[in-house]
Amino acid sequence: MKYDVLIIGGGPVGNYLASLLARDFNVAVVERKTSFGGKACTGIIGAENYERLGLPEKAVLNQLRGAVFYSRIQSFEIQRKSPQAYVVDRKTLEKELAKSAVKKGADYFMGTTFQGFKNGKAVLSHMNERLEVEASFYVGADGVASTVAKNIGASTKAEFLTGYEIEVVGEFERTDFTEVWVNKEITPKFFAWVTPVEDDLARVGTFGTLDELNRFLRVRMLKPTSSIEFKAGSVGLGWRKPWIRENVALIGDAALQIKPTTAGGIAYGMLCAHALRKALIEGAPERYWNYCSWVRKQISFGLKFRKLFLGLDQEAIEKIFEVLKSEEAREVIESQADFDDHWRTAKAILRKPSLLARLIKVSPSIIRALL
């Protein structure tokens, strides 16, 4: 049993990569779970990338055209006429991508666990049966706690956070707006969010502790007893290197291709899937790292922004809100902002001398982080 490419992990990025590669290579996917979905994930993907990546319309649950940002004492909103992001059903997304890969010729080993490498082969466990599968190239798409990464000796320098999210029944009149709550007195390590799925259902969560989530629910006047789904998961914000070693590559959450600003990783992982495909088609997999330069730049910027956020107190955040809620700032953000390109938004703000001056007054560290 030999393949050109064996992908370990059948999440959205692993399945997407399988679909990309299956027409040109003999591909197999190993997935530990027996079904798709199940991971805590708000499932917001920028509309521009969703369409550019050719993702299935069937997975879209809701369209978002704006966001309302809340601090402790004030708020402002950013909006556009057209959808800027989609809320997706992760199970449907993964399943549709897997179907696409299978139709193109990929093999799937569901309920199968990757144990490690031995003599150039992947050692797998399926229904208490030991299998050895050989491939010319291996890809670890097996999440933040990647077994593949451990097997190739990848080093990790990252901040790991536990996230909690519920689906809660309530009244959500503005279903095309997500809410972002930045209040360190409630959630000190991250922001909290309320993302409508329907007019009577929303995904609500944060990264931190369960106590912080419950505190936020009380502030937002949502009842924990109205929750009909609860999920938890972890993310790693930082670097895991190398992304490729000899004939093994890491991708998606396994490579920590995650936005440090929002902890989302689906789009970045899929963009890097295109980079890996290009490198493999060229017969030069070592080029994968370079071909992912845009994603690496976004992660680098996001980590600086994350460090800045952790160093700010709530008083400074309130002053930043005063700047961002100004008409000039909102015009810049609404015209220039991209859901997945936060560096672009920062550059647009820095080009406005008046906004730059006001941010420097809040803290010079803001400018150092953005630059």
Secondary structure as UniProt FT lines:
FT   STRAND          2..8
FT   HELIX           12..21
FT   TURN            22..24
FT   STRAND          27..31
FT   STRAND          44..46
FT   HELIX           47..52
FT   TURN            53..54
FT   HELIX           57..59
FT   STRAND          60..64
FT   STRAND          66..70
FT   STRAND          75..79
FT   STRAND          85..88
FT   HELIX           90..103
FT   TURN            104..105
FT   STRAND          107..110
FT   STRAND          112..118
FT   TURN            119..120
FT   STRAND          121..126
FT   TURN            127..128
FT   STRAND          129..140
FT   TURN            144..145
FT   HELIX           147..151
FT   TURN            152..153
FT   STRAND          155..169
FT   TURN            175..176
FT   STRAND          177..181
FT   TURN            184..186
FT   STRAND          192..198
FT   TURN            199..200
FT   STRAND          201..207
FT   HELIX           210..219
FT   TURN            220..221
FT   HELIX           224..226
FT   STRAND          227..241
FT   STRAND          244..245
FT   TURN            246..247
FT   STRAND          248..250
FT   HELIX           252..255
FT   TURN            260..262
FT   HELIX           266..281
FT   TURN            282..283
FT   HELIX           285..287
FT   HELIX           288..291
FT   HELIX           293..311
FT   HELIX           314..324
FT   HELIX           327..336
FT   HELIX           342..350
FT   HELIX           353..362
FT   HELIX           364..370
//
